[in-house]
Amino acid sequence: MIYRKLGRTGLDISVIGLGSMTWGMQNSQQDGFAQMDYALDQGINLFDTAEMYAVPPSKDTFGKTETIIGNWFSARSKRDKVILASKISGPGLSWVREGKNHIDRNNIQLALDSSLQRLQTDYIDLYQLHWPNRGSYHFGQIWGFAPKFDARREEANFIEVLQTLNDLIIQGKIRHIGLSNETAWGLAKWLQLAEQHDLPRMASIQNEYSLLCRHFEPDLSEFVQHEDISLIAWSPLARGMISGKYLNGAQPQGTRLTLETRKEHRVHPQTDAAIEKYIALAQRHQLDVCQMALAFVHSRPFLSSTLIGATSMQQLKANIDSIHIELSAEVLAGIEAIRREYPMPF
């Protein structure tokens, strides 16, 4: 395994991190235990979860993934081997704290205490804000994203949140803090206010990044490299679409998209066309397309960890093995040629 720094925290996190959101829906507790056992044996030390998991999110699946991880900690006694990351949900889910989940002092305290109970631990290493109160261009919102908010009110909330997180760090309930699905303005403002008020600094940003989704470039990628912020990339295989299993409307039984209750914004003819090109490129170079896609994400200079999620051990093992692949200049040139042809397929 390869390790990189988590922001300015001094922690070394594995370049491959273990995503967990299928546990409690697509995967059983037994599956989750097997994945955590194997990942830890392979040197993966970053486990990522969230209070809203399992996915697809619902009132019935809320918190199940954290519960499975907590049961694993209890059964294996390996809490000290894991850098544990979790998240507080942003607004919008009616079943989270009766739909009143604006990220603020009260909701952070309630969310964190509940997560700690489910996780059967006294602390979370990296506590993240899952998405901003003011909304996000992720989850298919990029095309109509037109942010409109009171900047001074947002800043006041940011200070309240940072003060709350600082209190929780002092109490020992969390060690470090991070963002998720955030923008350049948001990241800059969090850092500015932390410095101005001598409050904790965001260590990371967890945003979508893959061959098919490169919104992180060029501005945020420049920002994080020079401000020591770690990108933790989610959906590096674009929900498994890069494999080609959903091409031409295919819906293999038991796969993520067949269980998803929300409209999948990545499904478009141009997405299929781009995927076909990436598959052909991988085949020309005797590569597995999923491993090629993961190796590309790992290789980015602004990347600290790539979150992989798998529903089978075979997938998990293949995804982890991507750490051993170094893409040639010819493959990288091929990737850039396809990107120019399909720069933003969804």
HELIX and SHEET records of a PDB file:
HELIX    1   1 GLN A   29  ASP A   41  1                                  13    
HELIX    2   2 LYS A   64  ARG A   76  1                                  13    
HELIX    3   3 ARG A   79  LYS A   81  5                                   3    
HELIX    4   4 ARG A   97  GLY A   99  5                                   3    
HELIX    5   5 ARG A  105  LEU A  119  1                                  15    
HELIX    6   6 ALA A  151  GLN A  171  1                                  21    
HELIX    7   7 ALA A  184  GLN A  196  1                                  13    
HELIX    8   8 ASP A  219  GLU A  227  1                                   9    
HELIX    9   9 MET A  241  SER A  243  5                                   3    
HELIX   10  10 LEU A  247  GLY A  249  5                                   3    
HELIX   11  11 ARG A  256  LEU A  259  1                                   4    
HELIX   12  12 PRO A  269  ARG A  284  1                                  16    
HELIX   13  13 VAL A  289  HIS A  298  1                                  10    
HELIX   14  14 MET A  313  ASP A  321  1                                   9    
HELIX   15  15 SER A  322  HIS A  324  5                                   3    
HELIX   16  16 ALA A  329  GLU A  341  1                                  13    
SHEET    1   A 2 TYR A   3  LYS A   5  0                                        
SHEET    2   A 2 ASP A  12  SER A  14 -1                                        
SHEET    1   B 9 ILE A  16  GLY A  19  0                                        
SHEET    2   B 9 LEU A  46  ASP A  48  1                                        
SHEET    3   B 9 ILE A  83  ILE A  88  1                                        
SHEET    4   B 9 ILE A 124  LEU A 129  1                                        
SHEET    5   B 9 ILE A 174  SER A 180  1                                        
SHEET    6   B 9 MET A 202  GLU A 208  1                                        
SHEET    7   B 9 SER A 230  TRP A 234  1                                        
SHEET    8   B 9 LEU A 303  ILE A 308  1                                        
SHEET    9   B 9 ILE A  16  GLY A  19  1                                        
END                                                                             
